[in-house]
């Protein structure tokens, strides 16, 4: 009767108990639940060898699509002072992946067709960037495409684990000129207004007209480089790296990163005030030459010190809260 039921298909094979022969007798063994079998299957994939030929083809495809874009990006890192920190980003990304290697190895590989939506979005963004001659779209499409490939081939868990790495990639991409001008001009006006007020407090007659500070000796123009955006981009990147290495709480990392904005603006205001004092009481040519360039490096160092003090203040605040709790 049992054999007849099996042959007629009334009892599914997945529901039949497994049997082992022990001393001539059949001994029933428990079957593996479906979800455990799926979990074991996903875990054993980690131990299998990768198809290096497929990986090489995929890498060659990415090089074909983004090779010329990467070359232009490297030239922008060299020519644009606002993004001179760009060459450090690939090394930091490589370190992040190496630092997460144990966690990545422990993740189950679960390929998903859902990642193809991101792949299609990345390719579509790349197409828009090429047709519209928009370098920002071309470059950011690489991040979207890589996220989609990882999701498709490895699973969503890998994308979640590598989301910070993908964010760091974006720090190396220059901001579009339209957005860049929208950011720099308000910062120019703000830096000019603050510097004018401080110079008046120090006894220097000042007349501000937009981003022009009229001194008795000569007019002083607050250019884009003095607005704070140049040091802001580099300082923000340094703050992100600093927070990753020296802080484990995410909210403190976010505070450190966003503290770069007021620190950069304050440092550049101090630079403008120092230049104005040198123009008024020293030598205008030397003030706009050596002192102006040297003070830029000096203010960046001061900004790093301020960033450290922000971190120190957060640590002291956390300790005080733990003591009162």
Buried (B, 14 or more C-beta within 10 A) or exposed (E): EEEEEEEEEEEEEEEEEEEEEEEEEEEEEEEEEEEEEEBEEBEEBEEEEEEEEEEEEEEEEBEEBBEEBBEEBBEBBEEEEBBBBBEBBBEBBEBBEEEBEEEBEEBBBBEBEEBEEBBEBBBBBBEEBBEEEBBBBBBBBBBBBBBBBBBBBBBBBBBEBBEBBBEBBEBBBBBEEEEBEEBBBEBBBBBBBBBBBBBEEEEBEBEBEEBEBBBEBBEBEBEBBBBBBBBBBBBBBBBBBBBBEEBEEEEBBBBBBEBBBEBBBBBBBBBBBBBBBBBBEEEBEEBBEEBBEEBBEBBBEBBBEBBEEBBEEBEEEEEEEEEEE
